[in-house]
Amino acid sequence: GGEAGAISSLASSIRALVEQEVKNCANPRTQKLYKKLQAQDLKVLAALLINRGVDSGQGALDFLVPDLARLHPWQLLPDIDKAIARLELARQRREKVFIHGDYDADGITATALLVMALENWGLEVRYYLPHRIEDGYGLSRAGINQGAEEGCSLLLTVDCGISNPDEVELAKSLGLDVIITDHHLPPQQLPRALAVVNPKLADSRYPFPELAGVGVAWKLACALELGSAVNAACLQLAALGTVADLVPLTGENRIITSLGLKEINASPLPGIAALAEVAGCQLGHLDSQDIAFGLAPRLNAVGRMDSPMPAAALLLETDAVSAARYAQVLDEENRLRRQIGEEIFAQALVKAEEQMRLGRRLLVLHGRDWHAGVIGIVASKVLERFYRPTIVLCGKEELTGSARSVAGFDIHAALLAVSGHLVSFGGHPGAAGLTMAEADLGPLVLALEEYAVEAKLDSLLQPVLNLEASLGPEDISMELVDTVALLRPFGFGNPEPVFAVDGFTAGALSLVGADKRHLRLRLDNPGKRGGIWAIGFSKAHLVHNIDSGAPVELAGILHLNRWKGMTRVQLQFSDFHGPRRLLLAGREIIDRRGQGEPWLTELASAPGTVFFANTLWRARRMLAGKVDCCRVIILPPDKYREKVYNLRAEQYCFLDPAWNNEQLRDIIALLPRHCRLHFFGGAVPEDVLQPNLNLLRLFYKGWRDKNGEQDLLSLLPADLAEPLLLERVLGIFAEAGLAGKSGEGWTLAPVQGNVDLTLTKAWREYGAQLAAYRDWLKGFSSQSINQMLA
């Protein structure tokens, strides 16, 4: 069809251009890439490129072979000629220049880049990065005052300033000329600065508006015509900040990132090398993912927790030993940020679970003592877990908040609609920040829910994965992974290809990682030897979609996994479909009879899971050391309804199938619809249901020897110490005349001669209950659950 024809045509066009270019190419690195392209099945590559909007051979080469020659002229940026002229005047007059950045990785790298470039150009430079909590966002008054006090006469902003007209006027009143370089959306009324260099200005002629703040700073540095060594260093910083700021890795950003990564891997700045070292990234093989998940979080951490100044000092450091010390500071701040973030996330999850039970469309979570520096990360993680627009707030009386949204729901527009309940807000459709009075929290929640209904948010609350193609076992190979790698660097705007994978069955599986949050699974190829391993990071909750030996469908990305000298293809999955489950009045039935791990570990760690067991003995056996941390409900043979009534949870785990069929049906009917019911079989606790004679003798002797000990549970064997057994022991003793109630407690009764406890009615009743429970478990184990409950 048309799609196949387009793919074939693009593949032919790429091959023809490569054959032509390889003859004239003098660059060894580019020559190597062309030869790799010649060896590829270009149809797969062409299909992936078409999915990215690339539909011509030249467009494909531009995408696959980044080249500085394809950059747009810096002269097209608004006001850049004025900025260069004023900087040249400052150099002639020997003026001091004050650079004001921002506290995130984009602002930090942009600041370091221009400090490095301007000092090399011959200017005396001072710089300032604002404190997130003390100074707030954007161009700060404290920074401006410091610049004036240090005798600076020219203020240059990076990654900020476009929304700070009042602060620009303050700077001018203190004798500073102001040059703004920024990439954020400009307001209708621009600050009255000497120059405003921003590719997003309404009258901008610059063809690529998606530069990061550090990208704009880099273009300014390019205009200074510096030496090759400084240019290479600046390109490293530009790549680092571009990836960290999550701007689209297309067009010029792709060129900056690709070539900057090559410089980093060839000869990294001491600060970048030290940062990679503490992040556990392999120097010489760094890619955009290493920056996004290793280096950038550490740069951002100092700005989240305290002052970001050490991060800029790290990037500007020329001594490797000093750089290593700075990197340790950043790593420690990141460790602290993660620890505080995890603690707040755990608290936020509990609040989010409650709001989900109330049917909220948006989650608004507030903790008075939560740290303002991590609430944005927490909002992102809550959104990822529940796929609901999420606002996380902290503080008392005046609250600071961070909002994150799902695709298709403009959170900035939502805040605008309810702005009567806010003090201030700003952002874009996917993320926003806000401040508000604590007293307005309740009205805000109601107003947001009303807006969500009008905006038809319900239709957007199902996450969508964009899949490149469907793969079966025969399609997955190292060659395919090599082809995909040609599209690097991956990031926002150029995501790593996600494939639908089917044709496998679930093999061995386990939860891995220190906190058992990652799911590792063997994908077996039915009827054939071999298969591949799959890993899902933070996907332990998907383990309930898996039945060993059952067919599976996955969505994920393909990597090469190198381990002990072996290289194999591995799937990193993001979603997972297993067998269809039986639904009982809207409740999902999951049959785990005869199984235990890893499902119990995940259920025990999931917040809010309710475990049902007939005896504490069974709960201890199944949950081991986790029993005290779990919500366990011990079901008595009778009077159980008050324990079950009005329970609210998403997961209910039956370690025992109640005491009989009637009780089990009744309990299930009391549970909320749209929950999951996990059944793990059951076991007969014979010594609990009918205490054996030896246990009764030892209990009596211990009680007598301890002169009427009142902590009677302590007289039972440790593994059997539970109220049900104690109740039965005392029932038998009372009927046999060996003990009696005395006020709130029990006392031993003096007895002459031997007493046959097997003659008591209680002994016989308990024996009959034991026999009936054995029969119930036998039937429960031999039938399908849907037969029993239908």
C-alpha positions in Angstrom: 0.0 0.0 0.0 0.9 3.7 0.2 2.7 3.3 3.5 4.9 0.5 2.2 5.6 2.5 -0.9 6.7 5.6 1.1 9.0 3.5 3.2 10.6 1.8 0.2 11.0 5.1 -1.6 12.7 6.8 1.4 15.0 3.8 1.9 16.1 4.0 -1.7 16.6 7.8 -1.5 18.7 7.4 1.7 20.9 4.7 0.1 21.5 6.7 -3.1 22.5 9.8 -1.1 24.8 7.8 1.2 26.6 6.2 -1.8 27.2 9.7 -3.1 28.3 11.3 0.2 30.6 8.5 1.2 32.9 9.2 -1.8 33.4 12.8 -0.8 33.5 12.6 3.0 36.8 13.5 4.6 35.6 13.3 8.2 36.5 9.8 9.6 33.7 9.8 12.1 31.1 10.7 9.5 32.6 8.2 7.1 32.2 5.4 9.7 28.5 6.4 10.1 27.9 6.3 6.3 29.4 2.8 6.1 27.2 1.7 8.9 24.2 3.0 7.0 25.3 1.1 3.9 25.2 -2.1 5.9 21.7 -1.5 7.3 18.3 -2.8 6.2 17.2 0.8 5.5 13.4 -0.1 5.3 13.2 -0.4 9.1 15.1 2.8 9.5 13.0 4.6 6.9 9.8 3.5 8.7 11.1 4.9 12.0 12.1 8.2 10.3 8.7 8.6 8.7 7.1 8.2 12.1 9.3 11.2 13.1 8.1 13.4 10.2 11.2 12.8 8.1 10.1 12.1 4.5 13.0 12.9 2.2 16.5 11.5 1.7 18.2 14.8 2.5 16.0 15.2 5.6 17.0 11.8 6.7 20.7 12.6 6.3 20.3 15.9 8.1 18.6 13.9 11.0 21.1 11.0 11.0 24.4 13.0 10.4 24.3 16.2 12.6 26.5 18.9 11.3 27.3 22.4 12.7 27.2 23.7 9.1 23.4 23.2 9.2 22.8 25.6 12.1 20.9 28.8 11.4 23.0 32.0 11.4 23.1 33.6 14.9 22.5 36.9 13.2 18.8 36.0 12.8 18.1 36.1 16.6 16.3 39.3 17.7 18.5 42.0 19.2 21.6 39.9 19.1 23.5 42.6 17.2 22.7 45.1 20.0 23.8 42.6 22.6 27.2 42.0 20.9 27.7 45.7 20.4 27.1 46.4 24.1 29.4 43.5 25.2 32.1 44.8 22.8 31.7 48.3 24.5 32.1 46.7 27.9 35.3 45.0 26.8 36.7 48.3 25.5 35.7 50.1 28.7 36.9 47.2 31.0 33.4 47.1 32.6 32.3 44.3 34.9 29.5 42.1 33.6 27.0 40.5 35.9 25.4 37.3 34.7 22.1 36.3 36.4 20.9 32.7 35.7 18.2 30.4 37.1 18.3 27.6 39.6 17.6 24.7 37.3 20.0 22.7 35.1 19.3 24.9 32.0 20.0 28.1 33.9 23.0 26.7 35.7 24.6 25.4 32.4 23.8 28.6 30.6 25.4 30.7 33.3 28.6 28.6 33.3 28.7 28.7 29.5 28.6 32.5 29.3 31.0 33.0 32.3 33.5 30.7 30.5 32.9 32.4 27.1 33.0 36.0 28.2 36.0 35.6 30.5 37.9 34.0 27.6 36.8 36.9 25.4 38.5 39.3 27.9 35.6 40.5 30.2 35.6 40.5 34.0 32.5 38.5 35.0 30.5 38.0 38.2 27.5 35.6 38.3 24.5 34.9 40.5 22.0 32.0 40.7 18.8 32.6 42.7 17.7 30.5 45.7 14.5 28.7 44.8 12.8 29.4 48.2 14.5 32.7 49.3 14.5 34.5 45.8 11.8 32.7 43.9 11.6 32.2 40.2 13.2 34.5 37.6 15.3 37.7 37.7 15.7 38.4 41.5 16.1 41.7 43.3 18.7 40.2 45.6 20.8 39.3 42.5 20.4 42.7 41.0 21.5 44.4 44.2 24.5 42.2 44.5 25.5 43.0 40.9 25.3 46.7 41.7 27.2 46.3 45.0 30.0 44.5 43.1 30.4 47.5 40.7 29.0 45.8 37.6 27.5 48.1 35.0 26.0 45.5 32.6 23.5 42.8 33.6 23.1 39.8 31.3 20.3 37.4 32.1 20.3 33.7 31.0 17.2 31.5 31.0 15.2 34.3 32.7 14.2 37.9 32.6 11.5 37.9 29.9 8.7 38.1 32.5 10.5 40.6 34.9 9.8 44.2 33.8 9.9 45.6 37.3 13.2 44.0 38.1 14.7 45.3 34.9 13.6 48.8 35.9 15.3 48.3 39.3 18.5 47.3 37.6 18.4 50.3 35.3 17.8 52.6 38.3 20.9 51.2 39.9 23.0 52.0 36.9 23.1 48.7 35.1 22.3 48.2 31.4 20.3 45.0 30.8 20.6 42.4 28.1 18.0 39.6 28.4 18.6 36.2 26.9 15.7 33.8 27.5 13.7 31.2 25.7 10.4 31.3 27.7 7.2 32.6 26.1 7.2 36.4 26.2 4.4 38.4 27.8 2.5 41.0 25.7 4.5 43.8 27.2 8.3 43.2 27.1 10.7 44.5 29.7 12.4 47.7 28.6 15.9 46.2 28.3 18.7 47.3 26.0 18.4 44.0 24.1 16.0 41.1 24.3 17.4 38.0 22.7 14.7 35.4 22.5 13.7 33.2 19.5 10.1 33.1 20.7 9.5 36.9 20.3 6.5 37.7 18.0 8.7 39.5 15.5 11.6 37.0 15.6 13.0 35.8 12.2 14.8 32.9 13.8 13.6 29.6 12.1 13.9 27.4 15.2 12.1 28.7 18.3 12.7 25.6 20.5 16.2 26.4 21.8 16.7 25.9 25.5 18.0 28.8 27.6 21.5 27.4 27.3 20.9 27.1 23.5 20.3 30.9 23.3 23.4 31.5 25.5 25.4 29.2 23.2 24.3 31.1 20.1 25.5 34.3 21.8 28.9 32.7 22.6 29.1 31.5 18.9 28.9 35.2 17.9 32.0 36.0 19.9 34.3 33.9 17.5 36.2 32.2 20.3 39.0 29.6 20.0 38.2 25.9 19.2 38.9 24.7 22.7 36.5 27.1 24.3 33.9 26.4 21.6 34.2 22.7 22.4 33.7 23.3 26.1 30.7 25.6 25.5 29.2 22.9 23.2 29.5 20.4 26.1 27.6 22.7 28.4 25.0 23.4 25.7 24.3 19.7 25.2 24.0 19.1 29.0 21.5 21.9 29.5 19.5 21.2 26.4 18.8 17.5 27.4 18.2 18.5 31.0 15.5 21.2 30.0 13.4 18.7 28.1 13.1 20.8 25.0 12.4 18.8 21.8 15.6 17.1 20.6 14.9 18.0 17.0 16.4 20.6 14.6 19.2 22.6 16.2 18.7 21.0 19.6 19.5 17.6 18.0 22.7 19.0 16.4 23.8 20.7 19.7 23.1 17.5 21.7 24.7 15.0 19.3 27.9 17.0 18.7 28.1 18.1 22.4 27.8 14.5 23.5 30.7 13.6 21.2 32.8 16.3 22.8 31.9 15.1 26.3 32.8 11.5 25.4 36.1 12.6 23.7 37.4 15.1 26.3 34.9 16.0 29.1 35.2 19.1 31.1 36.5 18.2 34.6 33.2 19.1 36.2 31.2 17.0 33.8 33.6 14.1 34.2 33.3 14.3 38.0 29.6 14.4 37.8 29.4 11.4 35.5 31.7 9.5 37.9 29.4 10.0 41.0 26.4 9.3 38.9 27.8 5.9 37.9 27.8 6.7 34.2 30.5 5.4 31.9 32.8 8.1 30.5 33.3 7.7 26.8 29.9 6.2 26.3 27.6 8.9 27.8 24.3 9.4 26.0 21.2 11.6 26.5 19.6 9.1 28.9 22.7 9.3 31.1 22.3 13.1 31.2 18.5 13.0 31.8 18.6 10.4 34.6 22.2 10.7 36.0 23.7 14.2 35.5 20.7 16.5 35.3 19.0 15.3 38.5 22.3 16.1 40.4 22.6 19.5 38.9 18.9 20.2 39.7 19.2 18.8 43.2 21.2 21.6 44.7 18.8 24.2 43.3 15.9 22.2 44.8 17.4 21.7 48.2 19.5 24.9 48.7 21.6 27.3 46.7 22.5 26.2 43.1 25.9 28.0 43.2 28.0 24.9 43.8 26.6 23.4 40.6 27.9 26.3 38.5 31.2 26.2 40.4 31.5 22.5 39.5 31.0 23.2 35.8 33.5 26.0 35.8 36.2 24.1 37.8 39.4 23.3 35.9 41.0 21.1 38.6 39.9 17.5 38.6 40.4 17.1 42.4 38.3 20.2 43.2 35.7 19.1 40.7 35.4 15.7 42.4 34.7 17.5 45.8 32.0 19.6 44.2 30.5 16.5 42.5 30.3 14.8 45.9 28.4 17.8 47.3 25.9 17.5 44.4 25.6 13.8 44.8 24.9 14.2 48.5 22.2 16.8 47.8 20.7 14.5 45.3 20.7 11.6 47.8 18.9 13.9 50.3 16.5 15.1 47.6 15.6 11.5 46.8 15.2 10.6 50.4 12.9 13.6 51.2 11.1 13.0 47.9 10.4 9.4 48.7 9.1 10.2 52.2 6.8 12.9 50.8 5.7 10.6 47.9 4.7 7.9 50.3 2.6 10.4 52.3 1.1 11.8 49.0 0.2 8.3 47.8 -2.0 7.7 50.9 -3.8 11.0 50.3 -4.1 10.2 46.6 -5.5 6.8 47.3 -8.2 8.4 49.4 -9.1 10.9 46.8 -9.2 8.2 44.1 -11.7 6.3 46.3 -13.8 9.5 46.4 -13.8 9.5 42.6 -11.8 12.7 42.1 -10.8 13.6 38.6 -7.9 15.8 39.7 -5.7 15.1 42.7 -5.0 18.0 45.0 -2.6 17.0 47.7 -1.3 19.2 50.5 1.3 18.6 53.2 2.1 21.5 55.5 5.7 20.3 56.1 6.5 19.1 52.6 9.7 20.5 51.0 9.0 23.1 48.3 12.0 21.9 46.3 10.6 18.4 45.6 6.9 18.9 45.2 7.2 19.1 41.4 8.9 15.7 41.3 6.3 14.2 43.6 3.5 15.6 41.4 5.0 13.9 38.4 5.3 10.5 40.2 1.7 10.7 41.5 0.5 11.5 38.0 2.5 8.5 36.7 0.9 6.2 39.2 -2.7 7.3 38.9 -2.8 9.1 35.5 -4.7 12.1 36.9 -3.8 15.8 36.7 -2.0 16.4 40.0 -1.4 19.4 42.1 1.0 19.1 45.1 1.0 21.9 47.6 3.1 22.7 50.7 3.3 25.3 53.4 1.0 26.8 56.0 -1.5 29.7 55.4 0.2 30.7 52.1 0.7 27.6 50.0 3.2 26.9 47.2 2.2 24.4 44.6 3.3 22.5 41.5 1.0 21.0 39.0 1.4 18.3 36.3 -1.1 17.2 33.8 -2.1 14.4 31.4 -1.9 14.7 27.6 -4.8 16.8 26.3 -5.8 18.5 29.5 -4.4 22.1 29.7 -3.5 22.6 33.4 -2.6 26.2 32.8 -6.1 26.9 31.3 -7.6 25.0 34.3 -5.8 27.3 36.8 -6.8 30.3 34.8 -10.5 29.2 35.0 -10.2 29.0 38.9 -7.8 31.9 39.3 -10.2 33.6 41.7 -9.0 31.1 44.3 -5.3 31.7 43.6 -2.8 34.4 44.5 -0.6 33.7 41.4 0.1 31.0 38.9 2.1 30.4 35.7 3.3 27.7 33.4 2.2 25.9 30.3 -0.4 23.1 29.4 1.6 20.3 30.9 3.0 21.8 34.0 2.5 24.9 36.2 3.3 26.5 39.5 1.0 28.4 41.8 0.6 30.1 45.1 -2.7 30.4 47.1 -4.1 30.8 50.6 -4.7 27.7 52.6 -8.2 28.8 53.4 -9.1 28.6 49.7 -8.0 24.9 49.3 -11.5 23.4 49.7 -13.2 25.9 47.2 -10.3 25.3 44.8 -10.8 21.6 44.7 -14.6 22.0 44.0 -14.0 24.5 41.3 -11.3 22.3 39.6 -13.7 19.3 39.7 -16.4 21.5 38.0 -14.0 22.7 35.4 -12.8 19.1 34.7 -16.4 18.0 34.0 -16.9 20.9 31.6 -13.5 20.1 29.9 -14.5 16.4 29.5 -11.4 15.3 31.4 -12.9 11.8 31.9 -12.2 11.0 28.2 -8.5 11.7 28.7 -7.8 9.6 31.8 -6.5 6.6 29.9 -2.8 6.8 29.1 -1.9 6.3 25.4 1.4 4.7 24.3 2.5 5.5 20.8 3.9 2.3 19.3 6.2 2.2 16.3 5.5 -1.3 15.1 4.6 -4.8 16.3 7.3 -7.4 16.8 7.2 -11.2 17.2 10.1 -13.4 18.5 11.5 -13.7 15.0 11.8 -9.9 14.5 13.9 -9.2 17.6 17.6 -9.1 16.9 20.8 -7.3 17.7 20.7 -5.8 14.1 17.3 -4.2 15.0 18.8 -2.7 18.1 21.7 -1.3 16.1 19.3 0.3 13.6 17.3 1.9 16.4 20.5 3.3 17.8 21.1 5.4 14.7 18.2 7.6 15.8 20.0 8.7 19.0 20.1 11.0 20.9 16.7 10.2 22.3 14.6 12.6 24.4 11.6 14.8 24.3 10.5 15.3 20.7 12.5 12.2 19.6 11.4 9.4 21.9 13.2 6.1 21.9 11.0 3.8 19.7 8.4 1.8 21.7 7.4 -1.5 20.1 4.4 -3.8 20.7 5.9 -7.3 21.4 3.8 -10.5 21.4 4.2 -14.2 20.6 5.9 -14.9 23.9 4.7 -16.6 27.1 5.7 -15.6 30.7 8.6 -17.6 32.1 10.5 -17.1 35.3 9.8 -13.8 37.1 11.1 -11.9 40.1 11.0 -8.5 41.8 14.5 -7.0 41.9 16.2 -3.9 43.3 16.9 -3.0 46.9 13.2 -2.1 47.4 11.8 -4.8 45.0 10.1 -2.2 42.8 11.4 -3.5 39.5 10.0 -6.5 37.7 12.2 -8.9 35.8 10.6 -11.5 33.5 11.8 -14.2 31.1 9.9 -14.2 27.8 9.8 -17.7 26.4 9.3 -18.5 22.8 6.7 -21.3 22.7 7.7 -24.4 21.0 11.3 -23.2 20.4 14.4 -22.9 22.5 15.5 -19.6 23.7 13.8 -16.3 24.5 14.7 -12.9 25.9 14.7 -11.2 29.3 12.5 -8.2 30.0 12.8 -5.7 32.8 10.3 -3.1 33.9 11.7 -0.3 36.2 9.2 0.7 38.9 6.8 -1.7 37.3 6.4 -4.2 40.2 2.7 -3.5 40.3 2.3 -5.1 36.9 3.3 -8.5 38.3 -0.5 -9.1 38.9 -1.0 -9.1 35.1 1.2 -12.1 34.7 0.4 -15.8 35.0 3.4 -18.2 34.5 3.2 -20.0 31.2 0.4 -17.7 29.8 0.7 -15.6 26.7 1.8 -12.0 27.2 1.7 -8.8 25.2 4.2 -6.0 26.1 5.1 -2.5 25.0 8.7 -1.5 25.5 12.1 -0.5 24.1 14.9 -2.8 23.0 18.4 -2.5 24.5 21.6 -4.6 24.5 22.4 -6.0 27.9 26.0 -6.8 28.5 26.7 -9.2 31.4 29.7 -11.4 32.1 31.1 -11.1 28.6 27.7 -11.9 27.0 25.6 -9.5 24.9 21.9 -10.1 24.6 18.8 -8.2 23.5 16.7 -7.1 26.4 13.2 -5.6 26.4 12.6 -2.7 28.8 8.8 -2.7 29.1 6.5 0.1 30.1 3.2 -1.8 29.9 2.0 -5.3 30.0 -1.1 -7.3 29.1 -1.6 -10.8 30.5 -4.6 -13.2 30.4 -8.1 -11.8 30.7 -9.5 -12.1 34.2 -12.8 -13.4 35.5 -15.0 -10.5 36.7 -17.4 -11.0 39.6 -19.9 -8.1 39.7 -17.1 -5.8 38.6 -14.5 -7.3 40.9 -11.4 -8.8 39.2 -10.6 -12.4 40.3 -6.9 -13.4 40.4 -6.2 -17.0 41.1 -2.8 -17.5 42.8 -3.7 -20.8 44.6 -0.5 -22.8 45.2 1.7 -19.8 44.5 3.2 -17.0 46.7 6.1 -15.0 45.4 6.7 -12.5 43.9 3.0 -11.5 44.1 2.8 -11.4 47.9 5.9 -9.2 48.2 4.3 -6.6 45.8 0.9 -6.7 47.6 2.6 -6.3 50.9 4.5 -3.2 49.7 1.5 -1.6 47.9 -0.2 1.0 50.1 -3.7 0.1 51.3 -3.7 -3.6 50.5 -6.1 -5.6 52.8 -5.1 -9.1 53.7 -7.8 -11.6 55.0 -6.7 -14.6 57.0 -8.6 -17.0 59.2 -5.8 -17.2 61.7 -2.7 -15.2 62.7 -0.8 -18.4 62.2 -1.6 -18.4 58.5 -0.8 -14.6 58.1 2.6 -15.1 59.7 3.4 -18.1 57.5 2.4 -16.2 54.3 3.7 -12.7 55.1 6.7 -13.7 57.3 8.5 -10.6 58.6 6.1 -8.2 56.7 3.0 -9.2 58.7 3.4 -6.3 61.2 3.6 -3.7 58.4 0.5 -5.0 56.6 -3.2 -4.4 57.1 -4.3 -7.9 58.2 -7.9 -8.7 59.1 -8.3 -12.0 61.0 -11.7 -13.4 60.2 -13.5 -15.2 63.0 -15.8 -18.1 62.1 -18.8 -15.9 63.1 -19.4 -12.2 63.7 -17.1 -11.2 60.9 -19.3 -8.6 59.1 -18.3 -5.7 61.3 -14.6 -6.3 60.4 -15.4 -6.2 56.7 -18.1 -3.7 56.4 -17.2 -0.3 54.8 -13.6 -1.4 53.9 -12.1 0.8 51.1 -9.1 -0.5 49.1 -8.2 -1.5 45.6 -6.5 -4.8 46.4 -7.9 -7.5 48.7 -5.8 -10.6 49.3 -7.4 -13.8 50.7 -4.6 -15.8 52.4 -7.5 -18.1 53.4 -10.8 -18.5 51.6 -12.8 -17.5 54.7 -14.3 -20.4 56.8 -16.9 -21.6 54.2 -18.5 -20.8 50.9 -21.3 -18.8 52.4 -19.0 -16.6 54.4 -16.7 -16.0 51.4 -19.6 -15.0 49.2 -20.9 -12.6 51.9 -17.5 -11.0 52.4 -17.0 -10.4 48.7 -20.4 -8.9 48.4 -19.5 -6.4 51.1 -16.3 -5.2 49.2 -16.4 -2.3 46.8 -16.8 -2.9 43.1 -13.9 -2.4 40.7 -11.4 -3.9 43.1 -9.0 -6.8 42.7 -9.5 -10.1 44.7 -6.3 -12.2 45.0 -6.8 -15.8 46.2 -3.8 -17.7 47.6 -5.5 -21.0 48.6 -5.5 -21.9 52.3 -4.0 -24.2 54.9 -5.5 -26.1 57.8 -4.2 -24.8 61.1 -5.1 -28.0 63.0 -3.6 -27.0 66.3 -5.4 -23.7 66.3 -8.8 -25.1 65.4 -8.6 -28.1 67.7 -5.8 -27.7 70.3 -3.9 -31.0 70.7 -3.8 -32.7 74.1 0.0 -32.1 74.5 -0.4 -28.4 73.9 -3.3 -28.3 76.5 -1.1 -30.1 79.1 1.8 -27.8 78.6 -0.4 -24.7 78.8 -2.0 -25.9 82.0 1.4 -26.7 83.6 2.9 -23.3 82.5 -0.1 -21.5 84.0 0.0 -23.4 87.2 3.8 -23.0 87.6 3.6 -19.2 87.1 1.1 -18.8 89.8 -1.9 -17.6 87.8 0.0 -15.7 85.0 -2.5 -13.3 83.4 -0.7 -12.8 80.1 -2.1 -16.1 78.9 -1.0 -15.6 75.2 2.6 -15.8 76.4 2.0 -19.4 77.6 1.2 -20.6 74.1 3.9 -21.7 71.6 5.3 -18.5 69.9 4.2 -19.7 66.4 0.6 -20.4 67.6 0.1 -17.5 70.0 -3.2 -15.9 68.8 -6.6 -15.0 70.3 -8.5 -17.8 68.5 -6.4 -20.6 70.0 -6.5 -19.0 73.5 -10.2 -18.7 73.3 -10.5 -22.4 72.5 -8.1 -23.5 75.2 -10.0 -21.6 77.8 -13.3 -22.8 76.5 -12.2 -26.5 76.9 -10.7 -25.8 80.4 -13.8 -23.9 81.6 -16.1 -26.8 80.5 -13.8 -29.3 82.2 -13.8 -27.3 85.4 -10.0 -26.5 85.1 -10.5 -22.7 84.9 -13.0 -20.0 85.4 -13.6 -16.3 84.7 -12.7 -14.0 87.5 -13.8 -10.4 86.8 -11.8 -9.3 83.7 -9.4 -12.2 83.9 -9.2 -16.0 84.3 -8.1 -18.2 87.2 -7.1 -21.8 87.5 -9.5 -24.0 89.5 -8.1 -26.7 91.9 -8.7 -30.2 90.5 -8.3 -33.6 92.0 -7.3 -36.5 89.7 -7.2 -36.7 85.9 -9.7 -34.9 83.6 -10.5 -36.3 80.1 -10.7 -33.2 78.0 -11.8 -35.1 74.9 -15.2 -35.7 76.6 -16.0 -32.0 76.6 -18.6 -30.6 74.2 -16.1 -27.9 73.1 -13.5 -30.4 72.1 -16.0 -32.3 69.9 -17.3 -29.0 68.4 -13.8 -27.9 67.5 -13.1 -31.2 66.0 -16.2 -31.0 63.9 -15.2 -27.5 62.7 -11.8 -28.8 61.8 -13.3 -31.6 59.7 -15.7 -29.1 58.0 -12.9 -26.7 57.2 -10.8 -29.5 55.8 -13.7 -30.4 53.5 -14.1 -26.8 52.5 -10.5 -26.3 51.7 -10.4 -29.6 49.7 -13.4 -28.4 47.6 -11.9 -24.9 47.2 -8.6 -26.3 46.0 -10.2 -28.7 43.4 -12.7 -26.4 41.7 -12.3 -23.3 39.6 -13.0 -20.1 41.6 -15.7 -19.0 39.1 -17.5 -22.3 39.6 -17.6 -21.8 43.3 -18.6 -18.2 43.3 -20.9 -18.2 40.2 
